């Protein structure tokens, strides 16, 4: 796929928050192969701290986490002025529509079901980053 200059992908900084080390590693490999820079966290609390400190271009957030749930992380990020503009892609093994609705209502930009295919993940990431760039250009 031809990437236009106004659709950022190469070098965009992504924060992966997942309690599974295997899932984090798999997503890192898939996304780094596409040229993205990745940061990782294993809990919602770590994810919030990393988002505040590093200001990633996008957070990829597991829906089910120990401690703070994915929805709680989204709610906290959207209520904090320093992180409210960071888009969040929720990743979940839960297929019920109520979970998807809760995540999107909390402020997530999109929702993707696990297991995740590399092509679907990269397409969603590019779409969200493109929308973020377009919104920044309008503002």
Backbone as JSON, one array per atom type, in Angstrom:
{
  "sequence": "XXXXXXXXXXXXXXXXXXXXXXXXXXXXXXXXXXXXXXXXXXXXXXXXXXXXXXXXXXXXXXXXXXXXXXXXXXXXXXXXXXXXXXXXXXXXXXXXXXXXXXXXXXXXXXXXXXXXXXXXXXXXXXXXXXXXXXXXXXX",
  "N": [[0.86, -1.17, 0.0], [0.58, 2.21, -0.8], [1.9, 4.8, 1.01], [0.81, 7.93, 1.8], [2.28, 11.25, 2.19], [1.0, 12.69, 4.21], [-0.05, 10.87, 5.92], [0.92, 9.63, 8.75], [3.19, 7.06, 9.56], [5.7, 5.71, 9.56], [8.01, 5.78, 12.07], [6.17, 6.72, 13.93], [5.2, 6.82, 17.33], [4.23, 4.24, 19.38], [2.38, 3.03, 22.12], [2.18, 0.05, 23.74], [0.03, -1.69, 25.75], [-0.32, -4.39, 27.64], [-0.98, -7.23, 29.61], [0.14, -9.65, 29.0], [3.22, -10.9, 28.28], [3.94, -12.27, 25.96], [1.99, -11.38, 24.1], [2.64, -8.64, 24.01], [5.23, -8.78, 22.93], [4.76, -9.99, 20.41], [3.12, -8.04, 19.18], [4.92, -5.91, 19.21], [6.92, -6.82, 17.42], [5.39, -7.08, 15.03], [4.61, -4.39, 14.61], [7.01, -2.91, 14.69], [8.24, -3.94, 12.46], [6.83, -2.65, 10.53], [7.83, -0.15, 10.78], [7.16, 1.4, 12.96], [7.77, 2.94, 16.14], [8.05, 1.46, 19.26], [6.77, 1.35, 22.59], [6.35, -0.25, 25.74], [4.08, -1.49, 28.26], [2.95, -3.27, 31.15], [0.76, -3.12, 32.81], [-2.29, -1.33, 33.59], [-1.78, 0.89, 35.2], [0.99, 1.32, 34.75], [0.81, 1.88, 32.05], [-0.64, 4.31, 32.04], [1.24, 5.98, 33.31], [3.4, 5.84, 31.48], [2.17, 6.9, 29.19], [1.69, 9.54, 30.02], [4.31, 10.41, 30.43], [5.76, 9.91, 27.99], [4.11, 10.64, 25.89], [2.81, 9.16, 23.6], [1.97, 8.57, 20.11], [-0.16, 6.94, 19.75], [-2.06, 4.66, 21.71], [-2.12, 1.22, 22.27], [-4.26, -0.86, 23.75], [-4.92, -3.41, 26.01], [-8.02, -4.87, 26.81], [-8.75, -6.33, 29.08], [-7.18, -6.18, 32.0], [-5.0, -6.69, 34.85], [-5.74, -5.1, 37.96], [-6.29, -1.83, 37.09], [-8.8, -1.73, 34.66], [-9.04, -1.91, 31.03], [-11.05, -0.1, 30.2], [-11.14, 1.62, 32.41], [-8.6, 2.76, 32.23], [-8.84, 4.12, 29.79], [-10.86, 5.99, 30.47], [-9.54, 7.48, 32.48], [-7.39, 8.5, 31.01], [-8.7, 10.12, 29.14], [-9.78, 12.02, 30.76], [-7.66, 13.48, 31.63], [-5.8, 16.3, 30.99], [-3.22, 16.18, 29.87], [-3.11, 13.78, 28.49], [-5.41, 13.41, 27.06], [-5.71, 13.69, 24.29], [-4.48, 11.56, 23.11], [-4.99, 8.95, 20.98], [-6.71, 5.81, 21.44], [-6.52, 2.41, 20.86], [-8.38, -0.29, 21.49], [-7.73, -3.62, 22.39], [-8.99, -6.85, 22.37], [-9.98, -10.06, 23.6], [-12.54, -10.54, 24.08], [-15.66, -11.03, 22.71], [-18.17, -9.94, 22.87], [-20.74, -7.55, 22.17], [-21.31, -5.65, 24.1], [-18.93, -5.15, 25.49], [-17.39, -3.94, 23.51], [-18.97, -1.66, 23.03], [-18.84, -0.42, 25.57], [-16.08, 0.21, 25.67], [-15.75, 1.97, 23.48], [-17.58, 3.95, 24.2], [-16.32, 4.95, 26.44], [-14.31, 6.35, 25.31], [-12.42, 5.29, 23.59], [-10.73, 5.04, 20.44], [-11.04, 2.97, 18.63], [-11.74, -0.58, 18.29], [-10.42, -3.77, 18.44], [-10.5, -7.21, 17.76], [-8.9, -9.98, 19.39], [-7.52, -13.12, 18.34], [-4.99, -11.18, 16.7], [-4.48, -10.21, 13.42], [-1.61, -9.27, 11.57], [-1.92, -7.55, 9.34], [-4.48, -6.43, 9.75], [-4.11, -5.14, 12.21], [-2.08, -3.25, 11.6], [-3.38, -1.77, 9.63], [-5.53, -0.62, 11.1], [-4.06, 0.91, 12.93], [-2.74, 2.72, 11.21], [-4.99, 4.01, 10.13], [-6.12, 5.27, 12.41], [-4.0, 6.95, 13.14], [-3.91, 8.51, 10.85], [-6.39, 9.82, 10.98], [-5.97, 11.26, 13.31], [-3.89, 12.96, 12.49], [-5.22, 14.39, 10.48], [-7.19, 15.69, 11.99], [-5.57, 17.31, 13.56], [-4.56, 18.97, 11.63], [-6.78, 20.42, 10.91], [-7.46, 21.79, 13.19]],
  "CA": [[0.0, 0.0, 0.0], [1.35, 3.44, -0.88], [1.62, 5.65, 2.16], [0.94, 9.35, 1.46], [3.09, 11.98, 3.15], [0.22, 13.22, 5.32], [-0.49, 9.77, 6.77], [2.12, 9.21, 9.47], [3.34, 5.7, 10.05], [7.11, 5.51, 9.87], [8.5, 6.54, 13.21], [5.14, 7.06, 14.92], [5.48, 6.17, 18.61], [3.05, 3.51, 19.86], [2.48, 2.43, 23.45], [1.45, -1.22, 23.83], [-0.25, -2.03, 27.15], [-0.91, -5.73, 27.69], [-0.38, -7.98, 30.71], [0.81, -10.83, 28.46], [4.52, -10.6, 27.65], [3.91, -12.81, 24.6], [1.21, -10.47, 23.26], [3.44, -7.42, 23.81], [6.33, -9.08, 22.02], [4.21, -10.22, 19.07], [2.71, -6.75, 18.62], [6.13, -5.12, 18.95], [7.54, -7.31, 16.18], [4.54, -6.7, 13.9], [4.59, -2.94, 14.42], [8.36, -2.44, 14.37], [8.48, -4.35, 11.08], [6.18, -1.62, 9.72], [8.53, 1.1, 10.98], [6.7, 2.11, 14.14], [8.58, 2.89, 17.36], [7.14, 0.93, 20.28], [7.01, 1.36, 24.03], [5.43, -1.23, 26.31], [3.73, -1.5, 29.68], [2.24, -4.51, 31.44], [-0.45, -2.87, 33.6], [-2.94, -0.06, 33.31], [-1.06, 1.94, 35.92], [2.22, 1.59, 33.98], [0.38, 2.49, 30.79], [-0.96, 5.71, 32.31], [2.5, 6.69, 33.58], [4.15, 5.93, 30.21], [1.46, 7.83, 28.3], [1.94, 10.9, 30.51], [5.73, 10.77, 30.28], [6.28, 9.82, 26.63], [3.15, 11.2, 24.93], [2.83, 8.39, 22.35], [1.01, 8.97, 19.07], [-1.3, 6.03, 19.86], [-1.94, 3.6, 22.71], [-2.8, -0.05, 22.0], [-4.59, -1.19, 25.13], [-5.67, -4.63, 26.3], [-9.28, -4.56, 27.49], [-8.76, -7.0, 30.38], [-5.89, -6.03, 32.65], [-5.1, -6.75, 36.3], [-5.79, -3.73, 38.5], [-7.16, -0.98, 36.27], [-9.24, -2.33, 33.4], [-8.84, -1.07, 29.86], [-12.02, 1.01, 30.22], [-10.72, 2.58, 33.43], [-7.45, 3.48, 31.68], [-9.38, 5.06, 28.8], [-11.55, 7.06, 31.18], [-8.54, 8.34, 33.14], [-6.62, 9.24, 30.0], [-9.54, 11.12, 28.5], [-10.08, 13.09, 31.72], [-6.4, 14.14, 31.95], [-5.44, 17.22, 29.9], [-1.95, 15.83, 29.23], [-3.22, 12.55, 27.69], [-6.75, 13.28, 26.47], [-5.68, 13.66, 22.83], [-3.82, 10.34, 22.63], [-6.01, 7.97, 20.61], [-6.54, 4.49, 22.06], [-7.07, 1.25, 20.17], [-8.61, -1.38, 22.46], [-7.52, -4.97, 21.87], [-9.7, -7.71, 23.31], [-10.43, -11.39, 23.24], [-13.97, -10.6, 24.38], [-16.36, -10.76, 21.46], [-19.52, -9.43, 23.06], [-20.91, -6.16, 21.72], [-21.34, -4.77, 25.27], [-17.55, -4.75, 25.77], [-17.02, -2.98, 22.46], [-19.72, -0.43, 23.29], [-18.25, 0.21, 26.76], [-14.76, 0.77, 25.33], [-15.93, 3.12, 22.6], [-18.26, 4.99, 24.97], [-15.34, 5.53, 27.36], [-13.47, 7.26, 24.55], [-11.47, 4.61, 22.71], [-10.9, 5.37, 19.03], [-11.45, 1.78, 17.89], [-11.75, -1.83, 19.05], [-9.99, -4.86, 17.56], [-10.57, -8.51, 18.42], [-7.77, -10.91, 19.39], [-6.14, -12.9, 17.91], [-4.87, -10.05, 15.78], [-3.68, -10.38, 12.21], [-0.72, -8.12, 11.37], [-2.49, -6.61, 8.36], [-5.6, -5.72, 10.38], [-3.55, -4.27, 13.23], [-1.38, -2.12, 10.96], [-4.4, -0.95, 8.95], [-6.22, 0.17, 12.12], [-3.11, 1.88, 13.47], [-2.58, 3.78, 10.2], [-6.25, 4.76, 10.03], [-6.25, 6.14, 13.58], [-2.97, 7.99, 13.04], [-4.33, 9.4, 9.78], [-7.47, 10.66, 11.51], [-5.36, 12.19, 14.28], [-3.17, 13.98, 11.7], [-6.22, 15.22, 9.8], [-7.81, 16.54, 13.01], [-4.57, 18.3, 13.96], [-4.45, 19.91, 10.51], [-7.99, 21.25, 10.89], [-7.5, 22.62, 14.39]],
  "C": [[0.9, 1.23, 0.0], [0.92, 4.37, 0.24], [1.86, 7.11, 1.76], [1.71, 10.09, 2.53], [2.31, 12.51, 4.34], [-0.36, 12.13, 6.22], [0.73, 9.23, 7.51], [2.1, 7.73, 9.78], [4.78, 5.49, 10.45], [7.52, 6.41, 11.04], [7.45, 6.95, 14.22], [5.38, 6.21, 16.17], [4.19, 5.56, 19.16], [3.34, 2.9, 21.22], [1.58, 1.2, 23.5], [1.28, -1.56, 25.3], [-0.99, -3.35, 27.17], [-0.22, -6.49, 28.81], [0.33, -9.24, 30.25], [2.1, -10.41, 27.76], [4.55, -11.11, 26.22], [3.15, -11.88, 23.66], [1.99, -9.18, 22.98], [4.54, -7.66, 22.79], [5.85, -9.27, 20.58], [3.82, -8.89, 18.42], [3.92, -5.87, 18.32], [6.77, -5.53, 17.64], [6.71, -6.88, 14.97], [4.63, -5.21, 13.59], [5.96, -2.38, 14.09], [8.72, -2.8, 12.93], [7.9, -3.32, 10.11], [6.82, -0.24, 9.91], [8.07, 1.92, 12.17], [7.7, 1.96, 15.28], [7.63, 2.45, 18.48], [7.7, 1.11, 21.69], [6.03, 0.34, 24.6], [5.22, -1.01, 27.81], [2.88, -2.75, 29.93], [0.99, -4.33, 32.29], [-1.06, -1.54, 33.19], [-2.23, 1.1, 33.97], [0.22, 2.33, 35.2], [1.88, 2.3, 32.68], [0.07, 3.97, 30.96], [0.31, 6.53, 32.53], [3.31, 6.87, 32.3], [3.49, 6.92, 29.26], [1.73, 9.27, 28.72], [3.37, 11.33, 30.25], [6.17, 10.87, 28.83], [5.36, 10.37, 25.55], [3.17, 10.44, 23.59], [1.79, 8.92, 21.36], [-0.26, 8.14, 19.15], [-1.01, 5.02, 20.96], [-2.74, 2.39, 22.21], [-3.01, -0.69, 23.35], [-5.43, -2.45, 25.24], [-6.91, -4.26, 27.11], [-9.3, -5.13, 28.9], [-7.34, -6.97, 30.95], [-6.05, -6.24, 34.16], [-5.07, -5.32, 36.85], [-6.77, -2.9, 37.69], [-7.53, -1.7, 34.98], [-8.93, -1.39, 32.24], [-9.79, 0.11, 29.84], [-11.64, 2.06, 31.26], [-9.53, 3.4, 32.95], [-7.92, 4.52, 30.67], [-10.02, 6.25, 29.5], [-10.57, 8.02, 31.84], [-7.75, 9.15, 32.12], [-7.45, 10.37, 29.39], [-9.91, 12.25, 29.45], [-8.83, 13.88, 32.13], [-5.98, 15.01, 30.76], [-4.17, 16.81, 29.17], [-2.05, 14.6, 28.32], [-4.54, 12.44, 26.92], [-6.75, 13.17, 24.95], [-4.94, 12.46, 22.25], [-4.91, 9.34, 22.26], [-5.67, 6.58, 21.18], [-7.26, 3.44, 21.22], [-7.16, 0.13, 21.2], [-8.45, -2.71, 21.73], [-8.14, -5.94, 22.87], [-10.0, -9.07, 22.73], [-11.91, -11.56, 23.5], [-14.74, -10.18, 23.14], [-17.75, -10.17, 21.63], [-19.61, -7.94, 22.69], [-20.94, -5.19, 22.9], [-19.93, -4.28, 25.61], [-17.08, -3.71, 24.76], [-17.7, -1.63, 22.71], [-19.16, 0.31, 24.49], [-16.93, 0.89, 26.44], [-14.9, 2.02, 24.47], [-16.63, 4.27, 23.33], [-17.31, 5.68, 25.94], [-14.4, 6.49, 26.64], [-12.42, 6.61, 23.67], [-11.78, 4.97, 21.26], [-11.42, 4.19, 18.22], [-11.26, 0.56, 18.77], [-11.39, -2.94, 18.08], [-9.95, -6.16, 18.36], [-9.26, -9.28, 18.31], [-8.29, -12.27, 18.96], [-6.09, -11.89, 16.77], [-3.97, -10.41, 14.61], [-2.85, -9.11, 12.0], [-1.33, -7.1, 10.43], [-3.62, -5.8, 8.97], [-5.09, -4.73, 11.42], [-2.91, -3.04, 12.59], [-2.35, -1.2, 10.23], [-5.12, -0.06, 9.96], [-5.32, 1.26, 12.67], [-2.95, 3.03, 12.48], [-3.84, 4.64, 10.08], [-6.39, 5.74, 11.2], [-5.23, 7.27, 13.52], [-3.32, 9.01, 11.94], [-5.44, 10.34, 10.23], [-6.94, 11.68, 12.5], [-4.63, 13.32, 13.54], [-4.14, 14.91, 11.01], [-6.88, 16.18, 10.8], [-6.85, 17.63, 13.45], [-4.41, 19.37, 12.87], [-5.61, 20.86, 10.44], [-7.99, 22.23, 12.04], [-6.66, 23.86, 14.28]]
}
